[in-house]
Amino acid sequence: MLLIDQILGDFFWRALIGGLGVALVAGPLGCFVVWRRMAYFGDTLAHSALLGVAFGFLLQLPLNLTIAATCIVIALALVVLSRNQSLATDTLLGILAHSSLAVGLVALSFMPDVRVDLNAYLFGDLLAMRQSDLIWIYGGAAIVLAMLFGLWRGLLMSTIHEELAKVEGIPVERLRLVLMLMFSLVIAVAMKIVGVLLITALLIIPAATARRLARSPEQMVAWAMVIGMIAVTGGLSASWHFNSPAGPSIVVAAFALFTLVYSLLRPQRS
Amino acid sequence: MTEALVKLSGAGVSFRDTQVVSNVDLTVSRGDILTIIGPNGAGKTTLIKAIIGVQGLTAGKLWRKPGITIGYVPQSLHLQSALPLSVRRFMLMTGENWRDCEKALTDTGVAHLAKASIHRLSGGEMQRLLIARALARQPDLLVLDEPAQGVDINGQASLYELIRSLRDRLQCGVIMISHDLHLVMAATDQVICLNHHVCCSGYPEDISRDPGFVEVFGAQVADSLAIYHHRHTHEHDLDGRVIPTQTGENQDKASRHAPH
């Protein structure tokens, strides 16, 4: 017990444990982002997280909660708006991404009693991780991983071919909503680590790197988890040694791994 | 023996103001092969998507025999090359056991590819894999959207032959879309010629004489199918709207051509 207390009492270890927890869920979800070409979608949700922060201060509610709720609302709005296709989806995503970011920034500036460190929200504030954040991260990770495990076949099949999945009786629409719910949860907890501007990187870079190493969807998920965890460990160590910002250092580490794997390994025959 | 599997009556699908398909009646029973032909953009794919339940009808009725299993072979698999997937794994994702999956692969002649990545398959191999996947589920009704797309001419003939032999063995109903008129005429029981509405329908030998068919495919195609040409009661403009022919002298033609 003493050792655990000591570890959790140290801000570096708290940051590392939290970061590893996020890498664990970002791996599988990142694979879905890559498979379903949702990178821009993830970006939009992440940007809207800042609006969630503003709501949290305004309503005096836990930030994790308001961030997740805002992401869910934006995700649902996207589903509804993209059905009514008078604008291309990427235009719509661009509008929502930057508008929600801008509205969030403006709203925060109107709250004079709230002293907000914007940098922490935009680029992450991993080293200020508290024990309660760790509970959020591992609680959220457990829920998301359990859902992914239970719904795996349906999620994978509807990713490969929606109509085939529908004909085979898989509830494609419902699964899409579940996936968005999971994204919202993960963004809410991952924001602490890398901030709204870099969350998408934490999702897609490990998954894209894993593609070179994997021969099956499950292998790709496993590799994405491992690579994400290496990136978190490497990035945090670098930030410790070179006094660089933690969030960006993690993304740089992930990118270094990506470059290394893609330049050393030839494409898999799968 | 002739147990109806699916029936459409007065079926229509429209997106906003555009009527894609209207007033379609059809019945497919066990052992039937129904082929839907028609020009690009005629609503063929929309029609079969309605039959398999992926696309809702905006008019008319769809009846499917309760509890039937539908095997669907989509037009093309837009594969994300980012998703590593072997043929074996893709087959197993039907939820069927490997013995049934392997048998289906053998039936369609691609069992040797079980370990290959689905990203490495040729067009013909992919079509056969998709058919195998539909088969593994032991379908009562097999629905194929241009199964011969991207397959060379020899391959096309054997693909249609395969579909026919599967029908014989499984006694399932088959609905397919095709552009390969010569092969369709040889390999099908019933043809529907669709151009937003059913221009004509019937047995292959009748249909090629139907004015609706000639109108859609032109006299040249109809002639090349060893058919005599006769005049049609209406034309379509570029949007597919029906324009009555000025001179109505062919009203007396006996045909199953749907009136407008």
HADDOCK unambig.tbl for C-alpha pairs under 7 A between the chains (distance, minus, plus):
assign (segid A and resid 34 and name CA) (segid B and resid 82 and name CA) 6.83 0.50 0.50
assign (segid A and resid 35 and name CA) (segid B and resid 80 and name CA) 6.17 0.50 0.50
assign (segid A and resid 35 and name CA) (segid B and resid 82 and name CA) 5.75 0.50 0.50
assign (segid A and resid 35 and name CA) (segid B and resid 83 and name CA) 5.88 0.50 0.50
assign (segid A and resid 160 and name CA) (segid B and resid 79 and name CA) 6.84 0.50 0.50
assign (segid A and resid 163 and name CA) (segid B and resid 54 and name CA) 6.56 0.50 0.50
assign (segid A and resid 164 and name CA) (segid B and resid 72 and name CA) 6.67 0.50 0.50
assign (segid A and resid 166 and name CA) (segid B and resid 54 and name CA) 6.73 0.50 0.50
assign (segid A and resid 167 and name CA) (segid B and resid 52 and name CA) 6.62 0.50 0.50
assign (segid A and resid 167 and name CA) (segid B and resid 70 and name CA) 6.94 0.50 0.50
assign (segid A and resid 211 and name CA) (segid B and resid 82 and name CA) 6.50 0.50 0.50
assign (segid A and resid 214 and name CA) (segid B and resid 84 and name CA) 6.86 0.50 0.50
assign (segid A and resid 215 and name CA) (segid B and resid 84 and name CA) 5.44 0.50 0.50
assign (segid A and resid 215 and name CA) (segid B and resid 85 and name CA) 6.81 0.50 0.50
assign (segid A and resid 216 and name CA) (segid B and resid 84 and name CA) 4.99 0.50 0.50
assign (segid A and resid 216 and name CA) (segid B and resid 85 and name CA) 5.34 0.50 0.50
assign (segid A and resid 217 and name CA) (segid B and resid 83 and name CA) 6.34 0.50 0.50
assign (segid A and resid 217 and name CA) (segid B and resid 84 and name CA) 5.72 0.50 0.50
assign (segid A and resid 217 and name CA) (segid B and resid 85 and name CA) 6.61 0.50 0.50
assign (segid A and resid 269 and name CA) (segid B and resid 117 and name CA) 6.97 0.50 0.50
assign (segid A and resid 270 and name CA) (segid B and resid 84 and name CA) 5.54 0.50 0.50
assign (segid A and resid 270 and name CA) (segid B and resid 85 and name CA) 6.62 0.50 0.50
assign (segid A and resid 270 and name CA) (segid B and resid 86 and name CA) 6.99 0.50 0.50
assign (segid A and resid 270 and name CA) (segid B and resid 117 and name CA) 4.63 0.50 0.50
assign (segid A and resid 270 and name CA) (segid B and resid 119 and name CA) 6.71 0.50 0.50
